[in-house]
Amino acid sequence: MTSLAGCSEGSSSGGDGGDGGGDGGSTGSSGSDDDPITVGVVDAQSGNAALTGTPKVLASELAVSEINDDGGILGREVELLTPIPNPTSTPSSSTSAD
């Protein structure tokens, strides 16, 4: 399963958010309309799950590249955060806390 999460601290004038889940306003005060919109994708890029996780991360990178080539979102560049692949992603190493 892939998770895509918005992480930007841009300024917002509020509103109803359109999904009934809150006011849609941002509580961050350090962002500006010139700052990039930061999103993150979390999926495995190593171990057995890399078979499906790596293509999902690459597709996300391609989408962000196309969005930025088209001028971004409302004129703001999009920045993608992805996990660092763990070459020892095995069930035994995932449960140890070294």
N, C-alpha and C positions, 0 to 999 in steps of 0.2 A: 504494500500500500504506500502510495506517495502522499506526502503532506506538503502543501504549499502555504506558507504563512507570510502575511504582510508584516513588515518590521519598521516601516518608515515613521518618522516623527514629524511629518509635515504639518503645517498649520491648516486649520479647517474652520469654516464658519459654522459648523454644526449641521443641523438638519435632522431628518428622521432616520437617515441611514438606509431607507428603502426596504429593509428586510424585517422590520418590526422587532429587531433585537437590540435596540438602543438608540441613542441620539446620533450616532455616526460622527460625532465630533472627536477631535484628537485632544488628548490631555497633554501632549508634549508641547513644550514652549521653546525648545531650542531649534526646531526645524524652520525652514523657509521654503518658499516656492521655488528656489533655485537648487535646493538639495535634491539628490537622487532619491527615487522611491526604492526602498530596499525590500526585497522579498527573499524568502529562503525556501529551499526544497530539501526535504530530508528523505533519503532513500539509500539503501545499501549499495555500495560500489565495490564490495569485495566479498569473498566467500561465496557460498551457494546462491545467495540472493542477488549477486551482481549480474546474473543472467538477465534479470528484469530491471534491476535498479539502475544500472549504468545507462541503458538506453533512455530511461525516464529523465535522468539528470541531463544527458546530452540534449534531449528534446527541449527541456526547460531552457538550457543555454541558447539553443537555436531560436526559441520563441523570444527570449529577451533581446537577442541580437536583432531580430527582425523588427521588434517593437522600437528599439532604439534607432535603427536605420530609418524608420518611418517618423521619427521625431519624438519618440517617447510617449508618455501618457500626460496629456495636457501640457506638453512642452517640457516635461521633466524626464530625465534619463532614468532608466530602471537598472538597478544593481542586483545581481543574483548572488546569494550566499549558498554554498553547497558544502556538505560535509567532507572532511578529509578522509580519503579511503584508508581503511585499516587493513594492511596486508595479512594480518593474523586473525581475520574475522572467522573464527571457528566457534562452535558451541562451547568448547572447554575454555577458550580464552575469553569469551564473552561473559562467563560467570565468575572469573577470577578478578580480584581487586588488587593487582600488583601496582 
